[in-house]
């Protein structure tokens, strides 16, 4: 097959993508689509370091199968047209920097969630408490989640990193004393309500650190 395609590859009309081949004109058309999508995305979400690869696949689904999109992203990353880090795609010259205004919002969010401690309000109530533009706050919170400054216990509940780590360490300390952990025991150790104790434990169930037993206790699966 390579012998048959060698003349075409040599004259630059076909692009080899691993074990697949794509017309260069098709590849360039898809590149233009990617570039426009990412440029618009960067303008709309200036605090996001880039677009998730899964979202890019979805947006291009009508024009390109996911495996072709993945191969092209790899190809365009190698030749410097894209930047790919941790499954996040961006144009190489884009920098997701806080403006003075968004940095000020970030500081207020940090202070707010530090005050919430182990019992955070929802993002909607945080919006009310801060009284800032909802769209800008949403972008700041999304960036803080990406950076690990806020952790999602559920789609509604966020907790700041310091309190999350303290809760996790408390959970591990309790498991060091015995093999099973009860909801009320964890609640009492943190001095919080059952609602928030349950949110932490269900979050750890969901990411495979703990498992809920039939007796409604938790066992430790692994540490992260």
Beta strands, then each sheet from edge to edge (+ up, - down):
strand 1: 14-17
strand 2: 20-23
strand 3: 51-52
strand 4: 82-85
strand 5: 88-91
strand 6: 150-152
strand 7: 158-160
strand 8: 180-182
strand 9: 210-212
strand 10: 217-220
sheet 1: 1+ 2-
sheet 2: 3+ 5- 4+
sheet 3: 6+ 7-
sheet 4: 8+ 10- 9+
end
